[in-house]
Amino acid sequence: MAEVDDIKVNLDGLSDEEVAKLRAIHGYNEVTPKETPEWVKIAKRFTGIVPIIMMITAVLGVAVPDPRDPGNIAKRDWMSFALLVFELLLVVVVDYYSDKNAGNAIKAVKDLSAPECECKRNGKWEKVKVRELVPGDICFLGGGVVIPADGKLVGEGEPVQIDEAALTGEALAVTKRVGDEVLAGAVVQSGELDMMVTKTGENSFFGKTLALLGSVQEEGHLKKTLGKVAKTMALIGLFFCVIIFIVRIARSERENRGDFVAQTVKLCFVILTAVVPIAMPVVTTTVLSVGALELSKESAVVTRLSAIEEMAGIEVLCSDKTGTLTLNKLTLDKDEITCGEGFTGEYVLVMASLASKLTNQEPIDKAITAATDLSQLEKYKVTKFIPFNPVDKKTESTVLFPDGTIKLISKGAPHVIRNMVAVNYPEMAEKMEGIINGKAERGLRTLGVCWSDPETIDWQFVGLISLFDPPRDDTKHTIEQSMEYGVDVKMVTGDQRAIAIETARRLGMGTNIIGNEIWSTESSLVEQRGGLGEFIMSVNGFAGVYPEHKFKIVAALQDMGKLVGMTGDGVNDAPALKKANVGVAVAGATDAAKGAADIILLQPGLSTIVTALLTSRTIFQRIQNYIMYRMASSSLILFFFVLSICAAEYDFPTWTLILLSLINDFTIMSTSKDNVVRAGVPQHWDLKKVLIVAGTLGFTNVIGAFLGLFLFADGEQIAGGINWWKGWGVDDLLVYRKYDGSECNEQISLTDDECEISIARLNAAVYLNLAVMIQLNIFSTRTKSWFWYYDGVEAKPPSIVVIIPVIASMVLSSVLMLIWPGDLQFGGGAPVEGIRIEHVAIVWLYSFIWFFLGDILKVLILKKFYSDDADSEDMLFGSVLAGEKTKEQIQQEVKKQLESLRREFLNKEISKDGVTEYLKREEKSHELIRKRTSENLSVSIGSPPTRPSGLALVPQPSQPSPEMIRIEKHLKNLTAQVQALTDWKEALIKTGALPREPKISDV
């Protein structure tokens, strides 16, 4: 596979010998990207650290015998085995489908190529498989033919009209002549010519696209984060389980030491299994599925669930222009009509429509007639019509006017019409030249209209009409909203730079658009900005780019640690869509773009992207709350059992611990519908804050649970037991049982008789205390302030969907511990026996007291560690400062106003001087920078604090205009405001008082 630059053209085609030699060098015309089989993807999910722990624990549950009845297989821990196998399979299946992209981008791109083509070999035309083409082959191109490889038009024939929409997203067909290059996958609309193959395989246009698509094998951002959390919890759990193992073995004095070691290993793995976030994929998938359902109501299909969470952290949104920011539909701009002397705009449109096809229209004719009052055409009669052809580049109609006169009306390329008018009106032609060039430099597609008497052939200028692919109605508002939410939008288009600048100007998104010269290896601007990523952040967009350039842009931003979104609709967008953290295919996108995207929009417009942005931040908050809850719960389980086993030699039924974790994980799924406050800026995982909240709550609960063990236990059950039940006026939990579960009538010797002290009821109270504490953690981890304080800004009250499952879980645990029969055991550790309603009520009260203590400590700790955080400033005194803006919020608002003024100024400058002068100034500035760089001079390229608007690379006029003076005054005024408000806010924080708000006149 190779690219051929200096190949000789042989119109008789290659011989079989030449084909064989070339194939030996270049290979077949195909790309075989690496694709992982689905069964391998599923199998890999069993090799993660959590699944491995679960599998080991399940096997140990049935392999290790019950110490009281070693020979009875039925007494082994089959309950834990069943629960773990069920949850393991559920986790793997859910994780697989949540990460599976519903599309197949690679298959979609492959489908663009035809299986066979007309190829000239040995001087004869024959059918040849596309994969067998080699550089130098001659292929026939005619109407309807899919171009089989990249090549160059050769021979003789008519120019061809080629539709490249599937590749570039451009709706308008392009005209190609002999010597022009054509791309594989494009479709010939009309005309006939031969093509010589120049590039095959990975070097062809869609070959490179396939290779780029196949190269993207990265793990999703959410998966990486959850993986880090799982590994961290597993390692911490493993460390303390080793301590448990060492302590138990050191204390062991049993004769059958081998069985005791096996039972201790099993115990440690059960604790480890309860600590690691087993159901994390299930819970997160449930939360993400709710978000996907919400987006589906906005006509957006989510093909990769984890993309919803990643959308919350998007900092840069790279967007294709044609078909994404714009309609991908030529539209006539009535404000840009230039009328000849004595004509009106409406009359120019009527004349242009008379010179257009009214049936089977092409895009240009559709745009003209759509802007014309077609009822006016009824007055005229077209007696003859000569359609457009690529050679003449014009149409011509013979028209009978209402007054009986006959005129020839011609519409066509502006320079063709100018030359026709120049024959008799050279001065008018000169005026036309200036207007035509000015519109072309602004990216407008211009057509000329003229008429003549059929006998004298005296062509007179009627007017010029301008066509443009306009922005979508909601695009400007979408961009403004995205920027308000902290997302920087950058245009990345394969279109011409002038068109990109004009589109950007109309959208108000900044006009510092860089051309394809930046991709030169000798580009000094990239080096001056500190690398490609920094340079990308300093400009507003790129024009004239290819798929590999879009891919590089996304990759460079990701290398900077940015989360990047990409929108597009063409095959050329597919690699970047796949590479981006979140790829969005707009309505009408090609199958390749849809296959590579994570979110597919079904309705025209981009407003759904903002909806997805806000929804994702809501989902992010819910997932973060779950992670904090799960880590707090794991901390409670781990450290409680470390202390209780090592310090109190406490024994417990292992199957209850598995059941406890399973019930809690499924209860937390209700947070998928919880009420949370979504952030106004991109969200990123702050694991430090997560650990602080989770650690604080876990630490408090561990103290409460460990103290509760001694309060609940009698001294005969646990050394040092307090047995506080008598103080409440209720029976204690001390009971003597036979091994079969029946109660002994009196206390007798425990060394040689069948009765022993039972901790079955103590286990019930401990289990209930843990269950209630863990469930209450849900309410504390969902807010950074008091669990009961809901101001609608920092926190909202919990959803009824959350409250009901939590209460139901606590009630279920209470009922189970009330009615559980002492003789019903599933193996694995000490037995469980039901307690009385009084015990349940006291345990609930005890758990709630520690819940309040933990919540108080959480708020105090967050205040201590995040005293400068805008979110935590109001944590303790939220009611006092409610409604007041923080320093960071004030500065952010002023930055937005400054950026708005910059864009306003630049747009006025471009409107006044035109794109031509703007580009000349910018190119001159670039050349000056290159010159200084070559002389090893220090060059400083300034950039505004937020998104640059292009002013950094444009020399300022020596004499400021009145407009500039006005803006400078406004900027100084804004600067004074932010300084005054900043000082005021700092004084408020320091003193705790609320001074009067300073006025600008005071500054």
FIBA-101053 format. One record per residue (C-alpha): x, y, z; residue in three letters. Coordinates in steps of 0.5 Angstrom, whole numbers, plus 500, padded with zeros to 3 digits. Example, Ala and Ser with C-alpha at 12.3 -4.5 7.8 and 13.67 -1.06 7.14 Angstrom:
REM FIBA-101053
525491516ALA;527498514SER;
END
This chain:
REM FIBA-101053
500500500MET;503506498ALA;502513495GLU;505515488VAL;507522486ASP;511521480ASP;508515476ILE;507515469LYS;501515466VAL;499510461ASN;492510458LEU;492503456ASP;493501463GLY;498496466LEU;500489464SER;499483469ASP;506483470GLU;506490472GLU;500489477VAL;504483480ALA;510487481LYS;506493484LEU;502489488ARG;508486491ALA;511493493ILE;504496495HIS;500490497GLY;492490496TYR;488496496ASN;485495503GLU;485497511VAL;485491516THR;484495523PRO;485491529LYS;478489532GLU;477486538THR;472480538PRO;466481543GLU;468474547TRP;474477548VAL;471484551LYS;467480555ILE;472475558ALA;476481560LYS;471483564ARG;472477569PHE;479479570THR;478485573GLY;480486581ILE;473486583VAL;471480579PRO;477476581ILE;476477589ILE;468475588MET;470469584MET;475467590ILE;470468595THR;465464592ALA;469458591VAL;472459598LEU;464459601GLY;463452598VAL;470449599ALA;471451606VAL;467446611PRO;463449617ASP;467448623PRO;462445627ARG;460440622ASP;465439617PRO;463433613GLY;456436612ASN;456439605ILE;449442606ALA;452446611LYS;457450607ARG;456457605ASP;452456599TRP;448463600MET;454467599SER;456463593PHE;449464590ALA;449471591LEU;456472589LEU;455468582VAL;449472581PHE;452479582GLU;458477578LEU;454475572LEU;450481573LEU;456486573VAL;459483567VAL;453483563VAL;451490565VAL;458493564ASP;459490557TYR;453493555TYR;454500558SER;461501554ASP;459498548LYS;458503542ASN;451501538ALA;454503532GLY;460500527ASN;464506524ALA;469502521ILE;464498517LYS;460504515ALA;466507512VAL;468500509LYS;461500506ASP;463507502LEU;467503497SER;464499491ALA;466492491PRO;468492483GLU;470498478CYS;471498471GLU;479498470CYS;483498464LYS;488492464ARG;492490458ASN;489495454GLY;482492455LYS;477495460TRP;475489465GLU;471489471LYS;476489477VAL;475488485LYS;477494488VAL;481491493ARG;486489487GLU;487496485LEU;494498485VAL;497505484PRO;498506476GLY;491503474ASP;486507470ILE;479507472CYS;473509469PHE;469514472LEU;462516470GLY;455518473GLY;453514479GLY;460511480VAL;463510487VAL;471512486ILE;474506488PRO;481509490ALA;484516491ASP;487518484GLY;488523479LYS;483525473LEU;487523466VAL;485523459GLY;480526455GLU;472528456GLY;467532460GLU;469535467PRO;465531472VAL;461533478GLN;463529484ILE;459529490ASP;463529496GLU;458529502ALA;459522505ALA;466524506LEU;466532508THR;459533509GLY;459539504GLU;452538500ALA;454542494LEU;458538488ALA;465540486VAL;467540479THR;473536477LYS;477537471ARG;483533468VAL;489534472GLY;485534479ASP;485529484GLU;479526487VAL;478522493LEU;476515494ALA;469514497GLY;466520493ALA;460519488VAL;460522481VAL;454525479GLN;455527472SER;460527466GLY;465522464GLU;473521465LEU;478516466ASP;482516473MET;489514474MET;490511481VAL;495514486THR;494512493LYS;491505495THR;490502502GLY;492506508GLU;494512504ASN;487513501SER;483518504PHE;478513507PHE;484508508GLY;487513513LYS;480514516THR;479507517LEU;486507520ALA;485512525LEU;478509527LEU;482503528GLY;487506533SER;482509538VAL;482503543GLN;483508549GLU;479506556GLU;473511557GLY;474517562HIS;469514567LEU;472507567LYS;479510569LYS;476513574THR;472508577LEU;477503576GLY;482507580LYS;477508586VAL;476500586ALA;483499586LYS;484503591THR;479500596MET;481493594ALA;488495596LEU;486498602ILE;482492604GLY;487487602LEU;492491607PHE;487490613PHE;485483611CYS;492481612VAL;492484619ILE;486480620ILE;489474618PHE;496475622ILE;492476628VAL;487470628ARG;493465626ILE;497468632ALA;491467637ARG;490460634SER;491454639GLU;487449635ARG;489442633GLU;486442626ASN;490448624ARG;489447617GLY;482448617ASP;482454621PHE;487457616VAL;482456611ALA;476459615GLN;480465616THR;482466609VAL;475465607LYS;473470612LEU;478475610CYS;476475603PHE;468475605VAL;470482608ILE;474484602LEU;468483598THR;464487602ALA;469493602VAL;470493594VAL;465496590PRO;462490587ILE;455493584ALA;459500582MET;458498574PRO;451496576VAL;449502580VAL;453507575THR;449504569THR;443505572THR;444512573VAL;447513566LEU;441510563SER;436515567VAL;440520563GLY;440517557ALA;432516557LEU;432524559GLU;436525553LEU;432521548SER;426525550LYS;430531547GLU;431527540SER;438524542ALA;440517542VAL;446515547VAL;450510544THR;455509550ARG;453510556LEU;459513560SER;459518555ALA;454522559ILE;458522565GLU;464525561GLU;460530558MET;460533565ALA;467535564GLY;468537557ILE;472544557GLU;473544549VAL;468543544LEU;471542537CYS;465543532SER;465542524ASP;462547521LYS;458545515THR;452541517GLY;453542524THR;454549525LEU;451551519THR;445548515LEU;449545510ASN;444548505LYS;445554500LEU;441560502THR;440566498LEU;442572502ASP;437578500LYS;441583504ASP;447581499GLU;444583493ILE;447588488THR;442591483CYS;444594477GLY;442601475GLU;434601475GLY;433594478PHE;430592485THR;432586489GLY;426583488GLU;426584480TYR;433581480VAL;431575483LEU;425574478VAL;430574473MET;435569476ALA;429565477SER;427565470LEU;434563468ALA;434557473SER;431550472LYS;424549476LEU;424542476THR;429537478ASN;433543481GLN;440543484GLU;442546490PRO;443553487ILE;437553483ASP;433551489LYS;436557493ALA;434562488ILE;427560487THR;426559495ALA;427566496ALA;423569490THR;416570489ASP;414565484LEU;407568483SER;411573479GLN;414568474LEU;407567471GLU;407573467LYS;413571463TYR;414565458LYS;420561458VAL;421559450THR;428556451LYS;432554456PHE;440552456ILE;442549462PRO;448550466PHE;454546464ASN;461546467PRO;464548461VAL;460555459ASP;459556467LYS;452559465LYS;445558464THR;441562458GLU;433563458SER;429566452THR;424569455VAL;417572453LEU;416578457PHE;408581459PRO;409587454ASP;411582448GLY;418583448THR;423578448ILE;430578452LYS;435573453LEU;437572460ILE;443569463SER;445567470LYS;452564472GLY;459564475ALA;460572476PRO;467572472HIS;463569466VAL;457574467ILE;462580468ARG;466578461ASN;459578458MET;458585460VAL;465588459ALA;464587451VAL;460593451ASN;460596458TYR;467596461PRO;466601466GLU;461597469MET;465590469ALA;470594473GLU;465595478LYS;463588478MET;470586479GLU;471589486GLY;464587488ILE;465580486ILE;472580489ASN;470583496GLY;464578496LYS;469572495ALA;473574500GLU;468574505ARG;466567503GLY;460568499LEU;458564493ARG;456570488THR;452569481LEU;451574476GLY;445576472VAL;445579465CYS;440580460TRP;440582452SER;436583446ASP;437577442PRO;438580436GLU;443585438THR;447581443ILE;448587448ASP;449584455TRP;447589460GLN;448588468PHE;442586472VAL;445584478GLY;449580483LEU;446575488ILE;450572494SER;449565496LEU;451562503PHE;451556508ASP;448560514PRO;448558521PRO;443554524ARG;437558527ASP;439556534ASP;447555533THR;449562536LYS;445561542HIS;447554543THR;455557543ILE;453563548GLU;450558552GLN;456553552SER;461559554MET;456561559GLU;457554562TYR;465554561GLY;465550555VAL;470553550ASP;467552542VAL;472552537LYS;471551529MET;474545526VAL;472545518THR;475543512GLY;472549508ASP;476555506GLN;478560511ARG;475566509ALA;468562509ILE;470560516ALA;471567518ILE;465569515GLU;461564519THR;465565525ALA;463572525ARG;456571524ARG;456567530LEU;460571534GLY;465566536MET;471569535GLY;475570528THR;482568529ASN;481562525ILE;488559523ILE;489556516GLY;492549514ASN;499552513GLU;499551521ILE;500544520TRP;507545516SER;513542520THR;516549520GLU;511553523SER;514557528SER;507559531LEU;506553535VAL;513553538GLU;512560540GLN;505558544ARG;509552547GLY;506546543GLY;500544539LEU;495544545GLY;497551548GLU;496554540PHE;489551539ILE;487554546MET;489561544SER;485561537VAL;478560535ASN;478555530GLY;482552524PHE;480551517ALA;482547511GLY;483541515VAL;483534514TYR;481528518PRO;488527521GLU;488534523HIS;482534526LYS;484527530PHE;491531532LYS;487537535ILE;483533539VAL;489528541ALA;493535543ALA;488537547LEU;487531551GLN;494531552ASP;494537556MET;489534560GLY;482537557LYS;476533556LEU;474534549VAL;467534545GLY;467533538MET;461535533THR;460533526GLY;457529520ASP;461527515GLY;466521514VAL;472526515ASN;469527522ASP;469520524ALA;476519527PRO;476525531ALA;469523533LEU;471517536LYS;478520539LYS;474525543ALA;471524550ASN;464525547VAL;463525540GLY;456528537VAL;453526531ALA;448531528VAL;442530525ALA;443528518GLY;450525519ALA;453520515THR;453512518ASP;460513519ALA;460519523ALA;454516527LYS;458509528GLY;464513531ALA;459518535ALA;457517543ASP;451521542ILE;447522536ILE;442528535LEU;435526531LEU;433533530GLN;436539526PRO;440544531GLY;445544536LEU;440546542SER;440538545THR;448539546ILE;446544552VAL;441540554THR;446534554ALA;451538558LEU;446540563LEU;444533564THR;451530564SER;452535570ARG;446532574THR;448525573ILE;456527575PHE;453529581GLN;449523582ARG;455518581ILE;460522585GLN;455522591ASN;454514590TYR;462514590ILE;462518597MET;457513600TYR;460507597ARG;467509600MET;464511607ALA;460504607SER;466500605SER;470504611SER;465502616LEU;465495614ILE;472494613LEU;475498620PHE;469495624PHE;471488623PHE;478490623VAL;477492630LEU;472487632SER;476481630ILE;482484632CYS;480487639ALA;474483641ALA;475477637GLU;468478635TYR;465472630ASP;459474625PHE;456470620PRO;459471613THR;453471609TRP;450476612THR;455481610LEU;454479603ILE;447480603LEU;448487607LEU;452489601SER;448487596LEU;442490599ILE;445497600ASN;448497593ASP;441496590PHE;438501594THR;443506592ILE;440505585MET;435510587SER;440516587THR;439515579SER;433520580LYS;435524586ASP;435531586ASN;441535585VAL;444541584VAL;448541577ARG;454546577ALA;455552572GLY;462550570VAL;465543567PRO;466538573GLN;472533574HIS;473528579TRP;476531586ASP;478525589LEU;481529595LYS;474532597LYS;471525596VAL;476522600LEU;475527606ILE;467526606VAL;467519605ALA;473518610GLY;470523615THR;463519615LEU;466512615GLY;471514621PHE;465517625THR;461511624ASN;466506625VAL;467509632ILE;459508633GLY;459501631ALA;465499635PHE;462502641LEU;455499640GLY;458492639LEU;460493647PHE;454497649LEU;450491646PHE;454485648ALA;454482655ASP;461481658GLY;460474657GLU;459475650GLN;464480648ILE;470481653ALA;468488656GLY;461488654GLY;457493657ILE;450490656ASN;446497656TRP;439494655TRP;438493663LYS;438501663GLY;433502658TRP;429497662GLY;429491656VAL;431484656ASP;439483654ASP;441479648LEU;445474652LEU;442467651VAL;445460652TYR;444455646ARG;445448644LYS;448447637TYR;441445634ASP;439452636GLY;434450642SER;435454648GLU;438451655CYS;434452661ASN;440454665GLU;447456665GLN;452449666ILE;459448664SER;461450657LEU;467446657THR;464439656ASP;457439655ASP;452441649GLU;450448651CYS;454454650GLU;453462650ILE;450464644SER;451471640ILE;446470635ALA;441476638ARG;448480639LEU;449479631ASN;442481629ALA;443488633ALA;450489630VAL;447487623TYR;441492624LEU;446498627ASN;450497621LEU;444497616ALA;441503619VAL;448507619MET;450505612ILE;443507609GLN;443514613LEU;450515610ASN;446516603ILE;443523606PHE;449526608SER;454524602THR;449528597ARG;450535600THR;456538602LYS;452542608SER;447540613TRP;443534611PHE;437538612TRP;439544609TYR;436545602TYR;437552599ASP;436550592GLY;443553590VAL;447548594GLU;443543595ALA;436540594LYS;431536598PRO;432528597PRO;427525592SER;421521594ILE;424516590VAL;431516594VAL;427516601ILE;422511600ILE;428505598PRO;432508604VAL;426507609ILE;424500606ALA;431498606SER;432500614MET;425497615VAL;426490611LEU;433489615SER;429491622SER;423486620VAL;428480618LEU;432481625MET;425481629LEU;423475626ILE;429471624TRP;429464627PRO;435461631GLY;435455627ASP;435458620LEU;442458618GLN;446458611PHE;453456614GLY;459461614GLY;460463621GLY;456465628ALA;448464627PRO;443470627VAL;437470632GLU;431475632GLY;431480637ILE;425484640ARG;421491637ILE;424494643GLU;431492641HIS;430495634VAL;427502636ALA;433503641ILE;438501635VAL;435506631TRP;435511636LEU;443510637TYR;444509629SER;441516628PHE;445519634ILE;451517630TRP;448520624PHE;448527626PHE;455527629LEU;458524623GLY;454530619ASP;456535624ILE;463533623LEU;463532615LYS;461540615VAL;466542620LEU;472538616ILE;470541609LEU;470548612LYS;477547614LYS;480544608PHE;476548603TYR;475555606SER;477558600ASP;472554596ASP;466558593ALA;462552595ASP;464551602SER;464559604GLU;457558605ASP;457551608MET;456554616LEU;453560614PHE;449559608GLY;443562611SER;447569612VAL;450569605LEU;445566601ALA;444570595GLY;451573595GLU;456572589LYS;463569591THR;469573588LYS;470567583GLU;463568580GLN;464576580ILE;471575576GLN;468570572GLN;462574570GLU;467580568VAL;471576564LYS;465574560LYS;463581559GLN;470583557LEU;470577552GLU;464580549SER;466586548LEU;473584544ARG;468580540ARG;464586539GLU;470590537PHE;473585532LEU;466584529ASN;465591527LYS;472592525GLU;471586520ILE;465589518SER;468595517LYS;474593513ASP;472587510GLY;475580511VAL;481582506THR;484587510GLU;483583516TYR;487577513LEU;492582510LYS;494584517ARG;494578520GLU;498575515GLU;503580516LYS;503579523SER;504572522HIS;510574517GLU;513579523LEU;513573528ILE;516568523ARG;522573522LYS;523575529ARG;523568531THR;528566525SER;533572528GLU;532568535ASN;528574538LEU;524574544SER;517574541VAL;511575546SER;504573543ILE;499576548GLY;492572549SER;486574553PRO;484571560PRO;479567557THR;478565550ARG;482569545PRO;478573540SER;484574534GLY;486581537LEU;493578539ALA;495577532LEU;492583529VAL;497589530PRO;493595533GLN;492602529PRO;496607531SER;491612532GLN;485609536PRO;478610533SER;472613538PRO;469606538GLU;476604541MET;476609546ILE;469608548ARG;471600549ILE;477602553GLU;473606558LYS;468601559HIS;474596560LEU;477600565LYS;470601568ASN;469594569LEU;476593572THR;474598577ALA;468594579GLN;471587579VAL;476590584GLN;471594588ALA;467587589LEU;473583590THR;475588596ASP;468588599TRP;467580599LYS;474579602GLU;472584608ALA;466580608LEU;469574609ILE;474576614LYS;469580619THR;463576618GLY;459582618ALA;456585611LEU;458592609PRO;454596605ARG;455594597GLU;460599594PRO;458603588LYS;462605582ILE;462612584SER;466610590ASP;472607587VAL;
END
